[in-house]
């Protein structure tokens, strides 16, 4: 299941990309944007979340890009 990824133990043995992975859950593509913003607020160290369709990754939502988008004058209100 790709909903969460295995936590790495960086250090001397971090010799490949798999050892650098952080355990961060993915979000279903149907999750409301306000809920994604709340997830980022609760976990300030997360910089991105995988977007999943039935546990299959279909994209990424990046914290900085999302917050910049929402800060624009034409951004949806009420989040």
N, C-alpha and C positions, 0 to 999 in steps of 0.2 A: 504494500500500500504506500502510495507516495504522499499521503496526508501529512506525514512528518518525516524528517530526515534524521539520519543517525548523527549523534553528536561526536565531534572529533576531539581528539586529545592532541592538540598541537604541541610541538616540541621536536626533539631529535628525530622521532619517527614520522614526522609530517613530510614525507617525501613524495606524496602524490596528492592530487586534488581531493580525493576521497577522504583524506585525513583532515581536511580543512572545513568540512561540512558542519554547519550548525543546526541544531534541532529547532526548526521553525515550522509550524503547521502550514499547510496550504489552505486556501479558501475556495469554496465552491464558486463557480462562475455566477451563481444566482444570489450570492450574498450581497446585501445592501451596502452601498458605498459608505454610509454612516457607520455601519458595523466594522468595516475595514479601518476607517479612521479611528474608531474606538480601540481596535486591536493594537494599532500603532501607538496610541496614547498610553495604553497599559504596558506596552513593551518597548520602551524607548531605544533599546539596542538593536531592534529589528530594522533593517533598511529596505527589505523587500519581502513580498509574499508570492508564492507560486499560486497561480489561478488554475483550478482544476475542473475538469469535466469528467465526472465519474472516476475520480482518482487518476485521470490522465492529465498531465500538465499541458495547458494550452497557452500560457503566457505568464507574465510577471507584473505585479503592481509595485512600483518603487515609492517609498515613503516621500522622498523629496519631490518627485514629479507629481504625486497626488496632492500634496499640500500646496504646491505652487499652482496647480490647476484650480484648486478650490479657493485660492486667494484672489483669483481674477474677478473682475466686476461681473462678468457674465456667468460665473459659477453658480451651480444650484444652491439655494439657501435652505436653511433648516437642518443642516447637519450639525 
